[in-house]
Amino acid sequence: GPTTVNAHGLFQSNSFGRDEARLGVEVGYRKTAALRAGYVYNGDEDSLFGFSYGLGLFTAVGSSRLGVDYAGQTIKDGIFDDIQHVAVSLHF
């Protein structure tokens, strides 16, 4: 169908730090748009990172494919703003 859902989970056992669990999901629509969300959990209330989010848009440009991706990651310390990422890709 035109809509896809991808999910990914990861558990990382760290010898010298806290263990981490990560979960992410992406919902795509007709290979033209994608919404993404993720979460990192390590049991530490003072952990800097947690929720992440994103959006991707894709379109045909001639025989190539142009993509623009945006992603953000929340920062829980109250001092810094969220981390922002923007990427542009050309698939040919």
C-alpha positions in Angstrom: 0.0 0.0 0.0 0.9 3.6 -0.1 1.7 3.9 3.7 4.7 2.1 5.4 5.6 1.8 9.0 9.1 0.9 10.2 10.0 0.3 13.8 13.4 -0.3 15.4 14.4 -1.2 18.9 17.8 -1.6 20.5 19.0 -2.5 24.0 22.7 -1.7 24.8 24.3 -3.2 27.9 27.1 -0.9 28.9 29.9 -2.3 31.1 31.0 1.1 32.5 27.8 3.1 32.3 24.0 2.8 32.4 22.3 0.4 30.1 20.2 2.1 27.3 17.0 1.2 25.5 16.2 3.0 22.2 13.0 2.9 20.2 12.3 4.5 16.9 9.4 4.5 14.4 9.0 6.0 10.9 5.7 6.3 9.0 6.1 6.9 5.3 3.5 8.0 2.8 3.8 7.1 -0.9 7.6 7.4 -0.8 7.1 11.2 -0.7 7.0 12.0 3.0 8.1 10.4 6.3 7.4 11.2 9.9 9.8 9.9 12.5 10.0 9.7 16.3 12.3 8.1 18.7 13.1 7.8 22.4 16.2 6.9 24.5 15.8 5.5 28.0 18.6 4.8 30.4 16.8 5.1 33.8 18.7 8.3 34.7 16.5 11.2 35.4 19.4 13.6 34.7 19.9 12.1 31.2 20.4 14.9 28.7 18.6 13.3 25.7 15.2 11.6 25.4 12.7 12.3 22.6 13.6 12.8 19.0 11.5 13.7 16.0 11.8 14.3 12.3 10.3 14.7 8.9 11.5 13.8 5.4 10.1 15.1 2.0 11.1 13.5 -1.3 10.4 14.4 -4.9 11.5 13.4 -8.4 13.8 15.8 -10.2 14.1 14.5 -13.8 15.5 10.9 -13.4 16.9 11.7 -9.9 15.3 11.9 -6.5 15.7 15.0 -4.2 15.2 14.6 -0.5 15.1 17.1 2.4 15.2 15.7 5.9 14.7 17.5 9.2 15.4 16.0 12.6 15.3 17.4 16.2 16.3 16.0 19.5 15.1 17.3 22.8 17.6 18.5 25.5 16.3 18.1 29.0 18.7 20.4 30.9 16.7 23.6 30.5 19.7 25.5 29.4 20.1 24.6 25.7 17.5 24.5 23.0 16.8 21.3 21.0 19.4 20.0 18.6 18.3 20.6 15.0 19.6 18.7 11.9 18.8 19.4 8.2 20.0 17.3 5.3 19.6 17.5 1.6 20.2 14.5 -0.6 20.2 13.8 -4.3 19.8 10.1 -5.4 20.8 9.4 -9.0 
